[in-house]
Amino acid sequence: MKSFFIFSIFSLSMFQLDAQSLLTAEKLWQLGRVSLEDVSPDGKSTVYSVTNYSVATNKGNTDLYIIDNQTKISKKITAYDGHENNARFRPDGLKIGFLKDGIMHEMNLDGSDLSQVSPLEMNGFLYSPKGNHVIFLQDVKYRKTVREMNPDLPLVNAKIMESLNYRHWKSWDDQHDSNVFFANYEDGKITTAPINIVNEPFEAPVDPDDGIEQIAVSPDGNLIAYSCKKLTGTAYAISTNTDIYVYNIKEKTTKNVSIQNKGYDKSPVFSPDGNFLAWNSMEREGYEADKNRIFLYDLKTEKTTDLTTAFDNFADDPKWSLDSKKLYFIGPHEGTRQIYTLNISSKKIDLLTKGVFDYQAVIPSNNQLVTARVSMSNPVEIFAVNSSNGEANQLTFVNKKLWDSIAKGAVTKKMVKTTDNKMMQVWVVTPPNFDATKKYPSILMCQGGPQSMTSQSFSYRWNMQLMAANGYVVIIPCRRGMPGFGTAWNEQISGDWGGQAMNDLLSAVDDMKKEAYIDGNRIGAAGASFGGFSVYWLAGNHQKRFKAFISHCGLFNMESWYGTTEELWFANWDQKGSYWQKNKPLSYTKHSPHLYVQNWDTPILVIHCEKDYRVPVSEGIQAFQAAQLRGVPSKFLYFEDEGHWVTKPQNSLLWQKEYFGWLDKYLK
């Protein structure tokens, strides 16, 4: 009877696995992409957005939802064409304001009674805590186009540059800069002309990724804090010196409260009692991956204190507890991103949450934190976390039906000894229905950055579960240069791109080859950005370990890359200077992948995009041309309308088709 019971359980388990389907690239695009927007003043409701994509139209659409945090009953409250986002509860809790394709609107909590607050186009907005002002971002035109400077040549199509920073990530200078505005607000309308509190040709907040989260308003509504890098042109391109400015509405004055610090100062937040301002701060100018500290500024004494001197890791995105006694922040822990608490009086830091997942955002509310959570095995959903014990309660289940129908691979940790006798964490993802008695092909995933963390993120392109579903074991090393394992581990990579970090990647592969289920003759390597650099470097130095390579937007020739990239502060720090220095850095004489092309003998797929100004397309062209002239089997996948990432649905599907087609051809 006992053996029959065991057999029955086994059979049921097998049936359940068979009933599930494997993940495909097409199914990834059927998932709704969830984003936390805001929590109601009484803490009872959460508004969130879901973006769904149509492959047929090659477009996305974003709608807003509201959920009761107790009953978990969710209701869709917008259903317009285009994008509704930046949702904020009005301070009285009676209305929700949001941007409908960039225009501010309001509605009741159930989505009814839609009205336009202002015809002004905005890049983001906040209500002041007292509800008497709206603070928003708007682009301001400060510079003339070539046509405007030459009215006698109305059909001219040209750009004229006299300094650097003329293009950034994937766009050229459009003569506009984002500035911060405020205007009086009453009964659902902006009632006065907006006042520009920056009123200078500087990006506030910093382009291209920062938004309304870089703006904060004091509880009494009199102070507006914002981050801004008050530099332009070549000076902007070589510096990270971003400061926190505080504007006084009554006095019409602005004060730089972080003037002594020369690195990044971002993410200001006022304490609910109005006594303090906290923000993230990096110490060294030009080092974008410096330790992210939390600074506390006393608004009365004007004294600044570093609260994180004893914390040897990043402390990102601080948020105040409602009693102003603690700060919550996101920090790394064993290859994940968790929530920490920071006691203001004692500076004591405690880990609040644990698990194989990442937390992305935190909004303190009553005795809980409303947050977004994600893992390699689950797309983003909204959770409530108990602020005392860290217990998590899932609120939204946007993708449950589809995601539950898909068989997932296991995600496990493995510790590997490196060539310098350190222990390195490696994530390993195995295929669904994994059989340890079989031999599997595998992929070494080379993370970008280089100071980007390999954590429990969920990518819609570099998706680890999709790779596992295609029959591959995925090997993901937390190599040198990644945050989360102490400052020394993070900083070792600067000036040594082709050194210990590459040895770490090879250590992970060599260790994994000892596993009985790994076919040592069918291993590939893939990566993007610095991960693409890693692939190019491995291609010339791998000593027959790999059978296929894929490099997406990778750096190939460090001299040509230095001469064409835009964020020179990054290049100057991580390459230890320019290639024309008297003492030429090893980055150019030893670590550049193009120096080892004579050793290339393994099939390589090169992927690059025209609008990638971070790593210009010439890097991919050089690599492909070298492979072709060397007689190495190679292919070049080129996207004319994408930047450093591939974001359009049909482009992404083609990317996946070519990616797995290449791997299957040489590893299966």
C-alpha positions in Angstrom: 0.0 0.0 0.0 2.9 2.3 0.9 4.7 1.7 -2.4 1.5 2.3 -4.4 1.0 5.6 -2.5 4.5 6.7 -3.4 4.0 5.7 -7.0 0.7 7.6 -7.1 2.3 10.8 -5.8 5.2 10.4 -8.3 2.7 9.9 -11.1 0.7 12.9 -10.1 3.9 15.0 -9.9 4.8 13.9 -13.4 1.3 14.6 -14.7 1.5 18.1 -13.2 4.9 18.8 -14.9 3.6 17.4 -18.2 0.5 19.6 -17.9 2.7 22.7 -17.7 4.2 24.1 -20.9 7.7 25.4 -21.5 8.4 29.2 -21.5 8.8 30.7 -25.0 9.8 34.2 -26.1 6.2 34.8 -27.3 4.8 34.0 -23.8 7.2 36.5 -22.2 5.5 39.2 -24.3 2.1 38.0 -23.0 3.1 38.9 -19.4 1.8 42.1 -17.9 4.7 44.3 -16.6 3.7 45.5 -13.1 5.0 48.8 -11.5 4.2 50.1 -8.0 2.8 53.6 -8.2 1.5 54.9 -4.8 -0.2 54.0 -1.5 -3.2 55.9 -0.2 -2.7 58.2 2.8 -4.7 55.8 5.0 -2.6 52.9 3.9 -5.7 50.9 2.8 -5.2 51.0 -1.0 -2.4 50.7 -3.5 -2.4 52.0 -7.1 -0.2 50.2 -9.6 0.2 50.1 -13.3 0.4 47.2 -15.8 2.0 47.5 -19.2 0.9 45.0 -21.8 2.4 44.7 -25.3 1.0 43.9 -28.6 3.4 42.0 -30.9 1.1 42.7 -33.9 1.2 46.5 -33.4 4.7 46.6 -31.9 3.4 48.8 -29.1 2.7 48.8 -25.4 -0.2 50.1 -23.4 -0.2 51.0 -19.7 -3.3 51.0 -17.5 -3.8 51.8 -13.8 -5.3 49.5 -11.2 -6.3 49.9 -7.5 -6.2 47.2 -5.0 -7.6 46.9 -1.5 -4.6 46.0 0.7 -6.7 43.9 3.0 -9.1 42.0 0.7 -6.7 42.0 -2.2 -9.6 42.9 -4.5 -8.2 44.7 -7.5 -10.0 47.0 -10.0 -8.9 48.4 -13.3 -9.4 52.1 -13.2 -8.1 53.3 -16.6 -8.5 51.8 -20.1 -7.4 54.4 -22.5 -5.1 54.1 -25.5 -1.5 54.9 -24.7 0.1 55.1 -21.3 -1.4 56.1 -17.9 1.3 56.3 -15.3 2.8 58.5 -12.5 -0.3 57.8 -10.4 -0.4 59.7 -7.1 -3.1 59.8 -4.4 -4.1 63.3 -3.6 -3.2 64.2 0.0 -6.8 64.1 1.0 -7.1 60.6 -0.4 -10.2 61.4 -2.4 -8.7 61.5 -5.9 -5.9 59.9 -7.9 -3.9 62.1 -10.1 -1.9 60.6 -13.0 -0.4 61.4 -16.4 -2.3 60.4 -19.4 0.3 60.5 -22.3 2.1 63.2 -20.4 -0.9 65.4 -19.5 -2.1 65.6 -15.8 -5.6 64.2 -15.0 -7.5 63.3 -11.9 -10.2 60.8 -11.2 -12.1 59.2 -8.4 -10.6 56.1 -6.8 -12.9 53.9 -8.9 -11.8 55.6 -12.1 -14.9 57.7 -12.6 -15.2 61.5 -13.1 -12.1 61.9 -15.2 -10.9 65.5 -15.5 -7.9 67.3 -16.9 -5.9 69.2 -14.3 -3.8 71.2 -16.7 -3.0 71.1 -20.4 0.8 71.4 -19.6 2.9 68.6 -20.8 4.8 67.0 -17.8 7.5 64.4 -17.4 6.3 63.6 -13.9 4.5 65.3 -10.9 3.9 65.3 -7.2 1.3 66.9 -4.9 2.7 68.9 -2.0 1.8 67.2 1.3 -0.8 70.0 2.1 -2.3 69.7 -1.4 -1.9 73.3 -2.3 0.8 72.9 -4.9 1.7 70.6 -7.8 5.4 70.1 -8.4 6.3 68.8 -11.8 9.0 68.3 -14.4 8.9 69.9 -17.9 11.4 70.2 -20.7 12.5 73.8 -21.4 14.1 74.9 -24.7 17.4 76.6 -24.1 19.4 76.2 -27.3 18.7 76.9 -31.0 18.8 74.3 -33.8 21.0 74.7 -36.8 18.0 75.7 -38.9 17.0 78.4 -36.3 20.6 79.8 -36.4 20.6 79.7 -40.2 17.1 80.9 -41.4 18.4 81.4 -44.9 18.9 77.6 -45.1 15.4 76.2 -44.1 16.1 72.7 -45.5 19.5 72.2 -43.9 19.9 68.9 -42.0 22.9 69.2 -39.8 24.2 69.4 -36.2 27.0 71.6 -35.0 28.9 70.7 -31.8 31.4 72.9 -29.9 31.6 70.6 -26.8 30.9 67.1 -25.6 27.7 65.6 -24.3 26.0 66.3 -27.6 24.4 62.8 -27.5 23.6 60.5 -24.6 22.6 56.8 -24.4 20.3 56.8 -27.5 19.4 60.4 -28.3 21.1 63.5 -29.5 20.8 66.9 -27.7 17.3 68.2 -28.6 18.1 71.8 -27.3 15.9 71.1 -24.2 16.6 70.5 -20.6 14.3 69.1 -17.9 13.6 71.7 -15.1 11.5 71.6 -11.9 8.3 73.7 -11.6 5.6 74.3 -9.1 2.2 75.9 -9.3 -0.7 76.6 -7.1 -3.4 73.9 -7.1 -7.0 74.0 -5.9 -10.1 71.8 -6.6 -8.6 69.7 -9.3 -7.0 72.6 -11.3 -3.6 74.4 -11.5 -4.6 77.9 -10.7 -1.4 80.0 -11.3 1.3 80.2 -13.9 4.1 77.7 -13.1 7.3 78.9 -11.6 10.6 77.3 -12.8 12.8 76.8 -9.7 15.8 75.8 -11.7 15.5 78.3 -14.6 18.9 77.4 -16.0 20.1 75.1 -18.9 20.8 72.2 -16.6 19.1 68.8 -16.5 17.1 68.5 -13.2 16.9 65.7 -12.5 19.8 64.1 -14.3 19.3 62.7 -17.8 18.5 60.0 -19.0 17.1 57.8 -16.3 16.2 60.0 -13.3 12.6 61.2 -12.9 10.1 62.5 -10.4 11.6 60.2 -7.7 14.4 62.7 -7.5 12.1 65.4 -6.2 10.9 65.7 -2.6 8.6 68.2 -0.8 8.8 69.0 2.9 5.8 68.2 5.1 4.8 71.9 5.4 5.1 72.3 1.7 7.6 75.1 1.9 10.7 73.3 0.7 11.4 71.5 -2.6 14.5 69.3 -2.8 15.8 68.1 -6.2 19.0 66.6 -7.6 20.8 68.4 -10.4 24.2 68.3 -12.1 24.9 71.9 -12.8 27.4 71.3 -15.5 27.2 71.4 -19.3 29.2 70.3 -22.3 32.5 68.7 -21.9 32.5 69.4 -18.1 29.3 67.4 -17.9 30.7 64.5 -19.8 33.7 64.0 -17.4 32.0 64.5 -14.0 29.4 62.9 -11.8 29.1 65.9 -9.4 25.4 65.9 -8.9 24.0 67.9 -5.9 20.9 68.2 -3.8 19.3 71.7 -4.0 16.6 72.9 -1.7 14.3 75.7 -2.9 12.3 77.7 -0.4 8.9 78.7 -1.8 8.3 81.6 0.6 11.8 83.1 0.4 12.3 82.2 -3.3 15.9 81.1 -2.5 17.9 78.0 -3.5 20.6 76.3 -1.3 23.0 73.6 -2.4 23.1 71.3 0.7 25.6 68.8 -0.6 28.2 71.3 -2.0 31.1 69.7 -0.2 30.6 66.3 -1.9 31.9 65.9 -5.4 30.3 62.6 -6.4 26.6 61.7 -7.0 24.1 63.1 -4.5 20.6 61.9 -5.4 17.2 60.6 -4.1 16.3 63.3 -1.4 13.6 62.5 1.1 12.2 64.7 3.9 11.4 63.2 7.3 7.7 63.2 8.2 8.5 65.4 11.2 10.1 68.0 9.0 13.4 68.0 10.8 15.7 66.2 8.4 16.5 65.6 4.8 18.2 62.3 3.8 19.7 61.3 0.4 22.0 58.9 -1.3 25.6 60.1 -1.8 28.7 58.8 -3.6 32.0 60.3 -2.4 34.3 60.3 -5.4 33.8 62.4 -8.5 33.8 60.4 -11.7 33.1 57.1 -10.0 29.6 56.1 -10.9 29.8 52.8 -9.0 31.1 54.2 -5.7 29.6 53.0 -2.5 26.1 54.5 -2.2 25.9 56.0 1.3 22.9 57.6 3.1 23.5 61.2 4.3 21.3 62.9 6.9 21.0 66.7 6.9 19.6 68.5 9.9 17.5 71.3 8.5 17.9 73.4 11.6 21.7 73.0 12.3 22.6 72.4 8.7 24.9 69.5 9.9 25.4 66.6 7.5 26.0 63.0 8.9 26.9 59.8 7.1 24.6 57.1 8.6 26.2 54.2 6.8 29.9 54.3 7.7 29.8 50.8 9.2 27.9 49.3 6.2 30.2 47.9 3.6 27.7 47.7 0.8 25.3 49.9 -1.2 22.4 51.5 0.6 20.0 52.6 -2.1 16.7 54.6 -2.2 16.1 55.6 1.5 12.5 56.0 2.7 11.4 57.3 6.1 9.3 55.4 8.6 6.2 57.4 9.5 7.5 58.2 13.0 10.8 59.6 11.5 12.9 57.3 13.7 14.1 54.9 10.9 15.0 54.8 7.3 14.3 51.8 5.1 16.6 51.2 2.1 17.4 48.5 -0.5 20.7 46.8 -0.2 22.5 43.7 -1.5 22.5 40.4 0.5 24.0 37.2 -0.9 23.3 38.1 -4.5 19.8 39.5 -3.9 18.4 42.9 -3.1 16.7 43.1 0.3 15.1 45.7 2.6 17.2 47.0 5.5 16.2 49.2 8.4 18.5 52.0 9.7 17.9 53.5 13.1 18.6 57.2 13.0 19.8 57.7 16.6 22.0 54.7 16.8 23.0 54.2 13.1 22.2 50.5 13.7 21.4 48.7 10.4 19.4 45.5 10.4 18.4 43.1 7.5 14.6 43.1 7.4 13.9 40.6 4.6 15.6 37.4 3.3 14.9 35.2 0.3 15.8 34.3 -3.2 14.2 37.4 -4.7 14.8 41.2 -5.2 12.9 44.1 -3.7 12.7 47.0 -6.1 10.8 49.8 -4.3 9.4 50.6 -0.9 6.6 52.8 0.3 6.2 52.9 4.1 2.6 52.8 5.2 1.3 52.2 8.8 2.9 49.0 10.0 3.9 47.7 6.6 5.9 48.5 3.6 4.3 48.2 0.2 6.9 47.1 -2.3 7.6 45.5 -5.6 9.3 42.0 -5.6 10.8 40.0 -8.4 13.0 37.0 -9.0 14.5 35.0 -11.8 11.6 32.7 -11.4 8.8 35.2 -11.1 8.0 38.6 -12.8 7.3 41.7 -10.7 4.3 41.7 -8.4 3.2 43.9 -5.5 3.8 42.8 -1.9 3.2 44.1 1.6 6.0 43.5 4.0 5.6 43.6 7.8 7.9 46.4 9.0 8.7 44.6 12.2 9.5 41.0 11.1 9.9 41.2 7.4 7.1 38.8 6.6 5.8 39.3 3.0 2.2 39.1 1.8 1.6 39.1 -1.9 -1.1 41.6 -3.0 -1.2 41.3 -6.8 -1.4 38.3 -9.0 -1.3 39.9 -12.4 0.5 37.0 -14.2 -0.6 34.1 -12.0 -2.8 32.3 -14.5 -0.2 32.3 -17.3 2.9 31.9 -15.1 1.5 29.0 -13.2 0.9 27.2 -16.4 4.7 27.3 -17.3 7.2 24.9 -16.0 10.1 26.6 -14.3 13.7 25.5 -13.8 15.3 25.5 -10.3 17.5 28.4 -9.3 20.3 27.5 -6.8 23.4 29.0 -5.3 26.9 27.4 -5.7 30.1 28.6 -4.1 33.3 28.5 -6.3 36.9 29.0 -5.4 38.6 31.6 -7.6 42.2 31.7 -8.8 43.1 34.0 -5.9 41.5 31.7 -3.4 38.4 33.7 -2.7 34.9 32.2 -2.6 32.6 33.5 -5.4 28.8 33.0 -5.5 27.4 31.5 -8.7 23.7 31.3 -9.6 22.8 28.1 -11.5 19.5 27.7 -13.3 18.6 24.2 -14.5 16.0 23.2 -17.1 12.5 22.3 -16.2 12.1 18.6 -15.5 15.8 18.5 -14.8 17.4 15.0 -14.9 20.8 14.9 -13.1 21.7 11.7 -15.0 21.7 13.5 -18.3 24.3 15.7 -19.9 23.2 19.3 -20.7 24.7 22.0 -22.8 25.3 25.2 -20.8 25.6 29.0 -21.1 28.0 31.2 -19.2 26.2 34.4 -18.6 28.6 37.4 -18.5 27.0 40.3 -16.6 27.3 43.9 -17.8 28.1 47.0 -15.8 30.8 46.1 -15.0 29.6 47.2 -11.6 26.1 45.8 -12.1 24.8 43.2 -9.7 23.7 39.8 -10.8 20.7 39.4 -8.5 17.2 38.1 -8.8 16.1 40.3 -11.6 13.6 39.2 -14.3 14.6 40.3 -17.8 12.3 40.1 -20.8 15.3 39.5 -23.1 18.1 38.0 -21.1 15.6 35.7 -19.3 17.2 32.9 -17.4 14.1 30.8 -17.2 13.7 31.1 -21.0 17.2 29.9 -21.5 16.6 27.0 -19.1 13.3 26.2 -21.0 15.4 25.8 -24.1 17.3 23.0 -22.5 20.4 24.9 -21.2 22.0 25.0 -17.8 22.6 28.7 -17.1 25.8 29.6 -15.2 25.7 33.1 -13.7 28.9 34.1 -11.7 28.9 37.0 -9.2 32.4 37.9 -10.5 34.7 40.7 -9.3 33.2 44.1 -9.8 29.7 43.2 -8.7 28.1 45.0 -5.7 26.9 43.0 -2.8 30.1 41.3 -1.6 31.9 44.3 0.0 33.6 47.4 -1.3 36.9 45.7 -2.1 35.2 43.0 -4.3 33.2 45.7 -6.1 36.2 48.0 -6.7 38.8 45.5 -7.8 37.6 45.5 -11.4 38.4 49.2 -12.2 41.5 49.3 -14.5 41.6 45.5 -14.6 38.7 44.5 -16.9 40.7 41.7 -18.6 42.3 40.5 -15.3 40.7 38.9 -12.2 37.1 39.3 -13.4 37.9 37.2 -16.5 39.6 34.6 -14.3 36.4 34.5 -12.1 34.3 33.7 -15.2 36.7 30.9 -16.2 36.8 29.6 -12.6 33.0 29.3 -12.6 33.0 27.3 -15.9 35.9 25.1 -14.8 34.1 24.3 -11.6 30.7 23.6 -13.3 32.4 21.2 -15.7 33.0 18.9 -12.8 29.2 18.4 -12.4 28.1 15.2 -13.9 25.2 16.8 -15.7 27.3 19.4 -17.6 28.6 18.5 -21.0 32.0 20.1 -21.0 32.1 20.0 -24.8 28.9 22.0 -25.2 29.4 25.3 -23.3 28.7 28.8 -24.8 29.2 32.3 -23.4 26.9 35.3 -23.9 26.7 38.8 -22.5 25.9 42.5 -23.2 27.8 45.7 -22.7 30.7 44.8 -20.3 29.3 41.3 -20.7 29.8 41.7 -24.4 33.4 42.9 -23.7 33.8 39.7 -21.6 32.7 37.5 -24.5 35.1 39.2 -26.9 37.9 38.8 -24.4 37.1 35.2 -23.7 37.0 34.6 -27.5 40.8 35.3 -27.6 41.7 33.7 -24.3 39.4 30.8 -23.5 41.8 27.9 -24.5 39.1 25.8 -26.1 36.6 26.0 -23.2 33.7 27.3 -25.3 32.0 26.2 -28.5 29.9 29.3 -29.2 29.9 33.0 -28.3 27.3 35.8 -28.4 28.2 39.4 -27.8 25.5 42.1 -27.6 26.6 45.8 -27.7 30.1 44.8 -26.4 33.2 46.9 -26.2 35.8 45.5 -28.6 38.6 48.0 -29.1 39.1 50.1 -26.0 40.8 53.0 -27.8 38.1 53.4 -30.4 35.5 53.0 -27.7 37.1 55.7 -25.5 37.0 58.0 -28.6 33.3 57.6 -29.3 31.5 57.0 -26.0 29.7 59.8 -24.3 29.9 59.3 -20.5 33.7 60.0 -20.2 33.6 60.0 -16.4 33.0 56.3 -16.6 35.7 55.7 -19.2 38.2 57.8 -17.3 37.6 56.0 -14.0 37.4 52.4 -15.2 40.1 52.6 -17.8 42.3 54.7 -15.6 42.5 57.5 -18.1 42.9 58.1 -21.8 44.9 56.1 -24.4 47.2 59.1 -25.1 48.5 59.4 -21.6 52.3 59.2 -21.1 51.9 56.1 -19.0 49.3 54.3 -21.1 46.9 52.3 -18.9 46.8 48.5 -19.2 43.2 48.9 -20.4 44.6 49.7 -23.8 47.8 47.7 -23.9 46.8 44.5 -22.3 43.0 44.2 -21.6 41.4 45.3 -24.9 39.8 42.3 -26.6 40.9 43.4 -30.1 44.5 42.6 -29.1 43.7 38.8 -29.1 41.8 38.5 -32.3 44.6 36.3 -33.7 43.4 33.6 -31.3 39.8 33.7 -32.4 38.6 30.2 -33.6 35.1 29.8 -32.2 31.8 30.8 -33.9 30.5 34.2 -32.7 27.2 36.1 -33.1 27.6 39.8 -32.8 24.6 42.0 -32.0 24.6 45.7 -32.0 22.3 48.7 -32.4 22.6 52.0 -34.3 21.3 54.2 -31.5 23.7 52.9 -28.9 25.9 55.8 -28.0 27.1 54.2 -24.8 28.9 51.6 -26.8 28.7 52.8 -30.4 27.9 50.4 -33.2 31.4 50.7 -34.6 32.5 48.3 -31.8 30.2 45.6 -33.2 31.2 46.3 -36.8 34.9 45.9 -35.9 34.4 42.6 -34.1 32.3 41.1 -36.9 34.8 42.3 -39.6 37.6 40.7 -37.6 35.8 37.4 -37.3 35.0 37.4 -41.0 38.6 38.2 -42.0 39.8 35.5 -39.6 37.5 32.9 -41.3 35.6 32.4 -38.0 31.9 31.4 -38.5 30.1 34.6 -37.6 26.9 36.6 -38.0 26.0 40.2 -37.4 22.5 41.1 -36.1 22.0 44.9 -36.4 19.0 46.9 -35.2 18.6 50.4 -36.8 16.0 51.7 -34.3 17.3 50.4 -30.9 19.8 51.8 -28.4 21.8 49.9 -25.7 18.8 47.7 -25.2 16.3 46.0 -27.5 12.9 47.1 -26.4 10.4 46.7 -29.3 8.4 43.5 -29.3 9.1 42.3 -32.8 12.8 43.3 -32.5 13.0 41.4 -29.3 11.4 38.3 -30.8 13.9 38.4 -33.7 16.7 38.8 -31.1 15.5 35.6 -29.3 15.2 33.7 -32.6 18.7 34.5 -33.6 20.1 34.0 -30.1 18.7 30.5 -29.6 19.3 29.7 -33.2 23.0 30.4 -32.8 23.3 28.5 -29.6 21.3 25.5 -30.9 23.4 25.3 -34.0 26.7 25.0 -32.1 25.8 23.6 -28.7 23.1 21.0 -29.7 
